[in-house]
Amino acid sequence: MPLPALNPVTSALEKLKKIRPPIKLPGNGILISVFANQLGQHLKSSGLYRSNREIGTFRGELIAFEPMGHPAFRTFVEKFVSPAYVKEGGEKMQETTMSQDDAMVTMASDQFLEHILEIKKVLACQLPVEGADGRIRLSCPGYDAATGYYTLPAPAPELDMGLDNAKAALGDYFSEFLFLEKEQGLAVAVAALFNIYCGGLLPTGCLRPVFCVLANAEGSGKTMLVTAALVPTLGYAPTGVKPGHEDELRKRITSLVRAKKPVLFLDNVKQVLDSATLEAFTSGPLWEDRLLGGNTSITALHDVAVYISGNNLTLTPDLVRRSLIAELRLDSGKAEDRKARAVGHAFDVRDLGSRRRRHCRVRWFR
């Protein structure tokens, strides 16, 4: 007589139990420090990383570092180990999910964190970094233990462009922007591009200038200029607006620092930009804030570059001192009356396909 078929769910659980090593939960003689140390050893190659004593994974449509909360951690570990409670007497073990308190203490313990790979920077694609021998090289996709950098998957750059061609390509790339002062504006535009592209060569927490694009009228291309500086490296431009309240801006900055995001882009800012939060953020490499929904604080070195655009925008003296400013002008009465070259060439920033992004990537030099 044939044996009855196993329930698919039961069968899957049985297979999972065979590949997941058991681990004893704290209690009944098991110290939480011992549990944290053992769990860290099991999870050191699980795709879990730490940044500023927070742990997280890379996920999402744009593949970004996402800090992990206690509820998610409780189920995440069960993909790799089988947590079990030791019954009195120590002879039998009952598989069970770790408690919320155990998860909180474990995630904060040195015994656990010392096994988790530390992320110092997140690079949007293969970018120039300094090797152990002092030479500049391209970063490798994934995690680099030598630098602590994590390079996100992206099309490989094309490196067969000579110096003269690279300079000509950059000049052509920004040629349609009407700068009030051409040489100054072009210099700021190129610096804004390399500010992101050369991020891997700058030490963590390095102070960078704020990049401001100001214009005299709508349709002058201020948003497109910032986009042109960001897309070749990031593949996208994280456009946002300035919140109406300082608390909201502070929360946004904190979320960017926690997620290792590279850019804060405040687009189309109106009238006067007077923000104590923004001035404090751009004046020092260390950011400190209280996390939402609790009494926990974060103190971290950050690598967030700030980009601002606005029409007839006035900056406070403190922001002016911290900024590189490019001014655009619109001579014609209406933006739609302006004639531009036909789009579709290799440097069209509106095409975010992998082929165009490779062409946008600037040649790097040893």
TORVEX-133641 format. One record per atom (N, C-alpha, C): residue in three letters; z, y, x. Coordinates in steps of 0.02 Angstrom, whole numbers, plus 50000, padded with zeros to 5 digits. Layout:
N
alaZYX;...
***
This chain:
366
met500004994150042;met500005000050000;met500005006250044;pro499535010950036;pro499505016850080;pro500095021350068;leu500305024350122;leu500865029050118;leu500655035450082;pro501105038450043;pro500925044750009;pro500795050350061;ala500315054650044;ala500145060150089;ala500715065050093;leu500815067650154;leu501355072550163;leu501165079150130;asn501665082650105;asn501555089350079;asn501325093750136;pro500775097750127;pro500515101850182;pro501035106450212;val501475109350170;val501985113950195;val502495110050237;thr502705104250213;thr503175100050250;thr502875097850316;ser502235095950315;ser501905093850376;ser501875099450427;ala501715105550404;ala501685111250450;ala502365112750481;leu502895112250440;leu503565113550465;leu503765108350517;glu503585102050505;glu503755096850552;glu503395097950619;lys502765100050617;lys502405101450679;lys502715107250716;leu502925112350677;leu503235118250708;leu503885116550742;lys504275112150711;lys504905110150741;lys504815106650807;lys504255102950813;lys504135099150874;lys503965103650933;ile503655109250920;ile503455113650976;ile503945119250989;arg504415120350943;arg504915125650952;arg505555122750979;pro505775124851038;pro506405122251064;pro506995124951024;pro507505120751013;pro508095123150976;pro508515127851020;ile508845132550988;ile509295137051024;ile509905138250981;lys510485137751011;lys511115138250974;lys511295145550960;leu511415147050897;leu511615153750877;leu512335155150899;pro512525161650906;pro513205163250926;pro513715160650875;gly514315159050901;gly514845156450858;gly515045149450879;asn515645147550859;asn515905140950876;asn515845139450951;gly516075144150991;gly516085143151063;gly515465145651100;ile514955148051064;ile514355150651096;ile514395158251099;leu514445161051159;leu514475168251167;leu513805171451151;ile513815177451122;ile513185180751105;ile512805182851168;ser513155184051223;ser512815185651286;ser512425179651312;val512705173651303;val512355167451323;val511745166451279;phe511825167451214;phe511265166751167;phe510715171751184;ala510905177951198;ala510415183151213;ala510025181551276;asn510365178951326;asn510035177151389;asn509535171451378;gln509745166351341;gln509295160651328;gln508695162651286;leu508815166851235;leu508265169051192;leu507775173251232;gly508025177651276;gly507585181651317;gly507125177451361;gln507395172051388;gln506985167551429;gln506425164351389;his506575162651326;his506065159551283;his505525164651262;leu505705171051257;leu505245175951229;leu504905180251282;lys505005178751346;lys504725183051398;lys503965182851401;ser503655177751372;ser502915177351369;ser502665177151297;ser503035180151253;ser502875179751181;ser502445185451155;gly502285190351199;gly501935196251176;gly502405201751154;leu503045200751170;leu503555205851156;leu503655210151218;tyr503705216751209;tyr503795221251265;tyr504365226151249;arg504605229551301;arg505135234451290;arg504935241151318;ser505165246351285;ser505045253151307;ser505645257351287;asn505975260551336;asn506565264551322;asn507095260651284;arg507195254451303;arg507695249851274;arg507525248051201;glu506925249551180;glu506675247051115;glu506165241651128;ile506155236451085;ile505665231251093;ile505135232051038;gly504535229351053;gly503995229951004;gly503405225751026;thr502875225950986;thr502265222251000;thr501665226950991;phe501085224651013;phe500465228351004;phe500105225550943;arg499975229950895;arg499665227650833;arg499345233650798;gly499025232350742;gly498715237550702;gly497975238150717;glu497625241950675;glu496895242750681;glu496705245850748;leu497095250650772;leu496955253850836;leu497335250650894;ile497685245250880;ile498075241550930;ile498545246350967;ala499095247850936;ala499585252350965;ala500255248750973;phe500675251451019;phe501345248651027;phe501765250450966;glu502045245450934;glu502435246550873;glu503145244050883;pro503645248550886;pro504335246350893;pro504535241650835;met504945236750852;met505135231650804;met505845232850779;gly505935232350714;gly506605233050685;gly506965226350682;his507605226650663;his508005220550661;his507745215350612;pro507545217250551;pro507295212150504;pro506685208450531;ala506215212050560;ala505615208750586;ala505785204350646;phe506275206350686;phe506465202450745;phe506745195650724;arg507115195550670;arg507425189250648;arg506905183850633;thr506345185850603;thr505825180950588;thr505335180050647;phe505255185150689;phe504805184650746;phe505025179150793;val505675178750807;val505915173750855;val505795166650831;glu505745165750765;glu505665159050737;glu504975156250749;lys504505160350774;lys503855157750793;lys503875154250860;phe504435155250898;phe504465152650966;phe505065148050978;val505605149050940;val506195144850947;val506445142850878;ser506885138050878;ser507185135750815;ser507935137350817;pro508135143250791;pro508845145050791;pro509255140150749;ala509825138150775;ala510235133250739;ala510965135050746;tyr511335133750693;tyr512055134950692;tyr512405128350709;val512865128650757;val513235122650777;val513825121650731;lys513835115950698;lys514385114550652;lys515015112850691;glu515575113350657;glu516215111850689;glu516205104850717;gly516445104150777;gly516425097750812;gly515875097550863;gly515355101850854;gly514825102550903;gly514325096850905;glu514345092350855;glu513895086650858;glu513245087850819;lys513275091550765;lys512685092650724;lys512495100050724;met511825101150717;met511565107950716;met511165108950652;gln511265114650621;gln510915116250559;gln510445122250572;glu509785121150564;glu509305126550575;glu509415132150524;thr509455138250549;thr509565143950505;thr509315150350538;thr509175155450499;thr508965161850525;thr509565165750553;met509465169050610;met510015172750639;met510215178550593;ser510835180450597;ser511095185750554;ser510845192550577;gln510905197550533;gln510695204350549;gln511115207050607;asp511765205750606;asp512205208150659;asp512025205050727;asp511885198550726;asp511695195250789;asp511035198050816;ala510565199650771;ala509935202450791;ala510035209350823;met510455213450793;met510575220250819;met510895219950888;val511395215750896;val511735215350961;val511275212451014;thr510895207350997;thr510445204151044;thr509915208951069;met509615212751024;met509075217351043;met509325222951088;ala509965224451085;ala510245229851126;ala510565227251191;ser510605220751200;ser510985217951257;ser510565217751321;asp510885219151377;asp510545218751442;asp510325211651457;gln510715206751436;gln510545199751450;gln509875197851418;phe509715200851362;phe509075199451329;phe508515203851358;leu508645210251365;leu508125214951385;leu507865213751456;glu508285210951499;glu508065209951568;glu507495204851574;his507395200851521;his506855195851522;his506215198551490;ile506235204151455;ile505665206751418;ile505285211651462;leu504615210851465;leu504205215051507;leu504255222351486;glu504335226851536;glu504415233951521;glu503745237551522;ile503615241451471;ile503005245551467;ile503175252651490;lys502845254951542;lys502945261851565;lys502405266551538;lys501795264051532;lys501245267851504;lys500805263251464;val500475266051413;val499955262551376;val499305266251388;leu498815262751416;leu498165265751431;leu497665263551378;ala497265268251354;ala496815266851298;ala496225262551317;cys496065262151381;cys495505258251406;cys495605257451481;gln495135254351515;gln495195253751588;gln495135260651620;leu495675262951650;leu495705269551679;leu495925269251752;pro495785274351791;pro495995274251861;pro496745274351869;val497005269951911;val497715269651928;val497775268752004;glu498355270152029;glu498475269252101;glu498745262352115;gly498415258652159;gly498635251952176;gly499205252052227;ala499475246152241;ala500025245652288;ala499835247952358;asp499185247552374;asp498935249652440;asp498775257052443;gly498905260652388;gly498775267752386;gly498065269552366;arg497635264652356;arg496945265952336;arg496895266252261;ile496405270052237;ile496295270752165;ile495845265052142;arg496035261952087;arg495655256452058;arg495675257051982;leu495255253251949;leu495285253051876;leu495845248351854;ser496195250251803;ser496715245851775;ser496395239751744;cys496785234351742;cys496545228051714;cys496755227651641;pro496335224751597;pro496535223951527;pro497175219951520;gly497595221851473;gly498235218451463;gly498785221451506;tyr499295217551519;tyr499895219951555;tyr499815219151629;asp499985224351666;asp499965224351739;asp500685224751764;ala500935219151791;ala501635218851813;ala501775223451872;ala501265224951912;ala501365229151971;ala501515236351952;thr501205238751898;thr501295245751877;thr501715246451814;gly501765241251775;gly502095241751710;gly501655244951657;tyr500995245451671;tyr500525248451624;tyr500205242951581;tyr500095244851518;tyr499735240251473;tyr499075243551454;thr498515240251469;thr497855242951455;thr497575239551392;leu497415243651343;leu497155241051280;leu496435238651288;pro496215233851247;pro495525231351252;pro495035236851231;ala494495237651270;ala493985242751257;ala493375240951297;pro492795243651279;pro492185242451318;pro492275244551390;ala492005240451436;ala492065242151507;ala491635248251523;pro491875252551568;pro491485258551586;pro490885256851628;glu490385261151626;glu489795260551670;glu489915264751732;leu489895261551790;leu490095264951852;leu489505266151899;asp488895266251872;asp488315266951915;asp488035274051916;met488435278951896;met488215285851893;met488435289451957;gly487965292651991;gly488125296352052;gly488485302952037;leu488735306152090;leu489115312352081;leu488695317852050;asp488095318852074;asp487675324152047;asp487505322851974;asn487355316651957;asn487205314951888;asn487815315751843;ala488405314051870;ala489015314751831;ala489155322051815;lys489065326451865;lys489165333651854;lys488665336351803;ala488045334151809;ala487535336351761;ala487685333851691;ala487935327651686;ala488095324851621;ala488665328651588;leu489165330551626;leu489715334451598;leu489485341351575;gly489045344451615;gly488785350851595;gly488385350451531;asp487985345051524;asp487595344051463;asp488055342451404;tyr488585338751418;tyr489045336651365;tyr489345342551329;phe489535347751366;phe489865353651337;phe489385359551329;ser488735358451337;ser488265364051340;ser488175367851275;glu488305364651218;glu488185367951154;glu488785371851128;phe489335371751164;phe489915375651143;phe489845382751170;leu489955387651126;leu489875394651144;leu490545397551164;phe490685397351229;phe491315399851255;phe491285407451262;leu491855410651247;leu491895417851257;leu491815419551331;glu492165415851373;glu492085416251446;glu491835409451469;lys491185409051485;lys490865402551496;lys491195398351550;glu491305401251609;glu491575397351664;glu492295395151650;gln492705399651623;gln493395397851608;gln493415392551553;gly493015393551500;gly493015388851444;gly492795381951465;leu492265381651506;leu492025375151530;leu492535371751574;ala492875375551616;ala493395372751660;ala493965369751618;val494175373351566;val494705370851523;val494475364651485;ala493855364551462;ala493595358751425;ala493575352551469;val493345353351532;val493325347551578;val494035345351595;ala494485350151605;ala495185348351619;ala495495344651560;ala495325346751499;ala495585343351439;ala495355336151436;leu494735334851458;leu494475328051459;leu494825323851512;phe494885326551573;phe495195322851628;phe495955322251619;asn496255326551579;asn496965326051565;asn497145319351535;ile496695316651493;ile496795310051463;ile496535304551507;tyr495935305751535;tyr495615300551576;tyr496025298751638;cys496355303651668;cys496735302551729;cys497485301451715;gly497655299951653;gly498365298951636;gly498705293551675;gly498335288351695;gly498625282851733;gly498805284751804;leu498545290351829;leu498695292551897;leu499305297151899;leu499505299651840;leu500075304151838;leu500725300251828;pro501265302251861;pro501895298751851;pro502155299651780;thr502525294751755;thr502815295251689;thr503275301251684;gly503175305151631;gly503575311251622;gly503295317251657;cys502695316751685;cys502395322351720;cys502255328051670;leu502445334151688;leu502315339851644;leu501565341551645;arg501275342251586;arg500575344051580;arg500505350551541;pro499965354151552;pro499865360151512;pro499675358451441;val499805362951395;val499555362451327;val498825364951327;phe498385361451292;phe497685363551288;phe497565366651220;cys497375373151221;cys497265376851159;cys496525378951155;val496225377651097;val495545379951084;val495585384951027;leu495425391251043;leu495465396650994;leu494755398850976;ala494675401350915;ala494015403450893;ala494075409550848;asn493515413050839;asn493515419150799;asn493315417950726;ala493075411850711;ala492845410450643;ala492795403050631;glu492765401150567;glu492675394150549;glu491985391750571;gly491955385350589;gly491315382450608;gly491105383850679;ser491555386250720;ser491385387850789;ser491395381750834;gly491685376250811;gly491685370050850;gly492335368550885;lys492885371650864;lys493525370550899;lys493775363350892;thr493725360550832;thr493935353650823;thr493475348850861;met492815350250860;met492345346150896;met492465346350971;leu492675352050998;leu492815352551069;leu493395348151090;val493945348251050;val494505343851066;val494295336551057;thr493905335251005;thr493665328450994;thr493245326051053;ala492825330551079;ala492415328851137;ala492835327151198;ala493415330151204;ala493855328851261;ala494235322251253;leu494355320051192;leu494775314151180;leu494385307751170;val493815308051136;val493445302051117;val493225297751176;pro492965300651231;pro492735296351286;pro493265291651312;thr493905293651311;thr494435289351335;thr494775285451279;leu494965288951226;leu495345285651172;leu494895281751124;gly494275284051115;gly493835281051065;gly493915284150997;tyr494385288750990;tyr494515292250927;tyr494895298550942;ala494945303050893;ala495345309150901;ala495875309150846;pro496525308650865;pro497065308250815;pro497225314950785;thr496765317350743;thr496825324150714;thr497405324450664;gly497795329750668;gly498345330950621;gly498455338350612;val498895340150568;val499055347150556;val499785348450573;lys499945354750584;lys500635356450598;lys501045356150534;pro501595352250533;pro502015351950473;pro502325358750458;gly502515359650395;gly502805366050374;gly503505367150399;his503865361750417;his504565362250438;his504645359350508;glu505095362250546;glu505225360050614;glu505485352850616;asp505885350850566;asp506145344050565;asp505585338950560;glu505065340550521;glu504495335950514;glu504105335350579;leu504025340950615;leu503685340750679;leu504095336750729;arg504745337650728;arg505185333750773;arg505125326350760;lys505105324350697;lys505035317250679;lys504365314450703;arg503835318550696;arg503175316150718;arg503165315150793;ile503455319950830;ile503475319350902;ile503865313150923;thr504435312050891;thr504845306250909;thr504465299750896;ser504095299350842;ser503705293250827;ser503165292250879;leu502855297650904;leu502345296950956;leu502655294551021;val503245297151039;val503575295151101;val503775287751097;arg504045285651040;arg504245278651032;arg503655273851037;ala503085275851008;ala502505271551006;ala502055272151068;lys502275276151117;lys501885277151179;lys501195279951164;lys501135284151113;lys500495287251097;lys500345292751147;pro499705293751164;pro499545298451218;pro499435305651197;val499335307051131;val499105313651111;val499455316051047;leu499625322451047;leu499815326050986;leu499295331550977;phe498895330950925;phe498355335650911;phe498495339350846;leu498665345750851;leu498785350050792;leu498155354250781;asp497785352550729;asp497145355650717;asp497195361250666;asn496785366350676;asn496705371850628;asn497375375150610;val497765376650661;val498405380150651;val498275387250629;lys498665389750582;lys498545396250552;lys498985401750583;gln498705407650588;gln499055413950603;gln499455413650668;val500115412650665;val500535412850725;val500865405950734;leu500795403250795;leu501125396950811;leu501785398450847;asp502325398050810;asp502995399550837;asp503435393550820;ser503515389050868;ser503885382850857;ser504355381450914;ala505005381750901;ala505495380250952;ala505455372850972;thr505295368550924;thr505235361350938;thr504665360150987;leu504085363150974;leu503505362151018;leu503625365151087;glu503945370851090;glu504095373951154;glu504565369651195;ala505075366851162;ala505545362451197;ala505205356151221;phe504765353351180;phe504415347051197;phe503955348051257;thr503625353751261;thr503155354851315;thr503455357951378;ser504105359351376;ser504425362551433;ser504775357651480;gly504855351451459;gly505195346451500;gly504935339451486;pro505025334851534;pro504755328051526;pro505195323451485;leu505815325451471;leu506285321151436;leu506365323351364;trp506285318651317;trp506345320251246;trp506935316451218;glu507365319951181;glu507955316751150;glu507975318551076;asp508105313551035;asp508125314650963;asp508515309050930;arg508735310350869;arg509085305150830;arg508575301650787;leu508605294950787;leu508135291050747;leu508285291650674;leu507765291550634;leu507835292350562;leu508225286450531;gly508685288050486;gly509045282850449;gly509625279750486;gly509915283150535;gly510475280350571;gly510765285250621;asn511245282950660;asn511565287150710;asn511315285650780;thr510795281450785;thr510525279650850;thr510075285250876;ser510145286750940;ser509725291850972;ser509255288751022;ile508715292351036;ile508235290151086;ile508185295551140;thr508205293551202;thr508105298051258;thr507585294751303;ala507005298151311;ala506455294851345;ala506015299851381;leu505745297651439;leu505205301251471;leu504575300151430;his504175305351421;his503585304551379;his502955306551417;asp502385304151392;asp501725305751420;asp501265308551366;val501535311851317;val501145314451262;val500815321051283;ala500155321351279;ala499785327451293;ala499675331251228;val499755337851229;val499725341951169;val499075345851167;tyr498715345451111;tyr498095349151100;tyr498165353051035;ile497945359351036;ile498015363950979;ile497355367550968;ser497175368450905;ser496585372550889;ser496745377150830;gly496425382850828;gly496535387550773;gly496065393450775;asn495935396350717;asn495525402350711;asn495975408550712;asn495805413350756;asn496195419550760;asn496945418050766;leu497105413050805;leu497795410650812;leu498155414650866;thr498765416450852;thr499195419750901;thr499735414950925;leu499815414450991;leu500315410151021;leu500905414251045;thr501505411451043;thr502085414851070;thr502025415251146;pro502355420051178;pro502305420651251;pro502485414251288;asp502985410551263;asp503175404251296;asp502605399251295;leu502255398651238;leu501695393951234;leu501105396251276;val500995402751279;val500445405351321;val500555403351394;arg501165403851417;arg501315402051487;arg501215394651501;arg501265390551451;arg501215383351460;arg500515380751443;ser500045385151427;ser499405382951400;ser498815384651443;leu498295380451438;leu497625382051462;leu497215383451399;ile496895389251396;ile496585391551334;ile495825392251343;ala495455389251297;ala494735390151293;ala494585393751228;glu494205399151232;glu494035403051172;glu493305402151155;leu493175400851091;leu492495400051066;leu492315406051023;arg491675407751021;arg491455413350979;arg490875411050936;leu490815413750877;leu490265412350832;leu489915418950818;asp489315419650845;asp488955425950839;asp488605426750771;ser488325421250746;ser487965421550683;ser488445422450625;gly488205425050571;gly488645426350514;gly488945420150484;lys488565414650484;lys488805408450454;lys488695402650503;ala489165398050504;ala489105392350550;ala488485388250534;glu488315387650469;glu487745383550451;glu487075386550472;asp487085393150490;asp486465396350513;asp486315394850586;arg486815392150621;arg486715390850692;arg486295384550702;lys485815384850747;lys485375379250760;lys485605375650823;ala485665369150818;ala485875365050875;ala485345359850890;arg485395356850948;arg484935351550966;arg485025345650920;ala484515341550914;ala484565335550872;ala485075330850903;val485525328250861;val486035323650886;val485715316850898;gly486085312550931;gly485835305850944;gly485765304351017;his485895309351061;his485865308051132;his486495304251153;ala486525302351217;ala487055297851240;ala487745300751235;phe487825307351226;phe488475310351225;phe488675312951156;asp488395310151104;asp488575312051036;asp489265309151020;val489775313451016;val490455311051007;val490575308350937;arg490125309550891;arg490225306950824;arg490055299550819;asp489725296950870;asp489575289750871;asp490105286350913;leu490565282750881;leu491115279650917;leu490975272350935;gly490345270250930;gly490175263350948;gly490305262051021;ser490365255751038;ser490555253951107;ser490025256251157;arg489385256051140;arg488875258051188;arg488945265451204;arg489025269651153;arg489075276851164;arg489725278551200;arg490255274851185;arg490895276351218;arg490845274851292;arg490475269551311;arg490395268051382;arg490015273751417;his489505276451383;his489125281951413;his489555288251420;cys490025289251372;cys490445295251375;cys490935294951432;arg491125288751454;arg491625288051505;arg491375290951571;val491765295151602;val491565298651663;val491665294151724;arg491215294851773;arg491265290651833;arg491895292451871;trp492225287251898;trp492835288451938;trp492675286952011;phe493065289652056;phe492915289152127;phe493515286552166;arg493375282652218;arg493915280252261;arg494115285752309;
***
